[in-house]
Amino acid sequence: MTYIDPHIHMVSRTTDDYQRMAQAGCVAITEPAFWAGFDRSSPQGFYDYFKQLTDTEPKRAAQYGINHHCWLCINPKEAEDVGFAREVMSLIPEFMSCSNVLGIGEIGLNKNSKNELTILEEQLVLAETHNQLVLVHTPHLEDKLKGTLLIMDAIANTSITPDRVLIDHVEEHTVNAVLDRGFWAGMTLYPDSKCTPQRAADIIESVGSERLWINSAGDWGPSDPLAVPKCQVEMASRGHTSDLIQKISYDNPLEFLSQSGKFKVS
């Protein structure tokens, strides 16, 4: 079965991972800008990162028939220094015309701090001004629900409509709040923590399949670039039909991402 991985950090993966994903049925990915596992020391480091996302990675993915798309931002883990963050944000408009840039993301909160919230609000203005889709990072903390609510309230203070926002890293205690307010919800699958493929299947059985998708993250920490097909296998083992599996792993992401006007699959 073909699938889209709508949130995977391929800059931290080997080329062999592209090959494995293609063999498993991946036809397109989207890569949000995020933390590199360390704090970058200059805006120029982000400029080079944005070049990598808009030029190098699309070429690497294309070798395996995978369409590569990306999102640009300064992530919440590096947003405490407001002055530094604003310098990085000033670079983003230069890249928005690139053919594989879908929007602003993954913006959001990490520790729910005042400075993080300030930069979140300013990046929402950036998305609003340029009519961009938004991909949101919710905190991996005990106060995930608080952070999720703060983020949704910040979006409500803009003209950005919920149907143009994907709120990622939802779990059992946040998914309903996100869906109830009209946002798209992403479940990020990790091998042993956060939302495993088994937990994701439980959530799908609990809340249904509308405005919901699954993704692998595949970042610099313990993660699995084949998490999406493994979740497909988990759902199939529970007797779910191919139509439902395709909706979560292909149709829903395609519906949302196509709003960018740039998204395509092979």
Summary of the structure (lengths in Angstrom):
residues: 266
radius of gyration: 16.9
end to end distance: 13.9
largest distance: 52.2
contacts: 931
relative contact order: 0.15
helix: 48%
strand: 17%
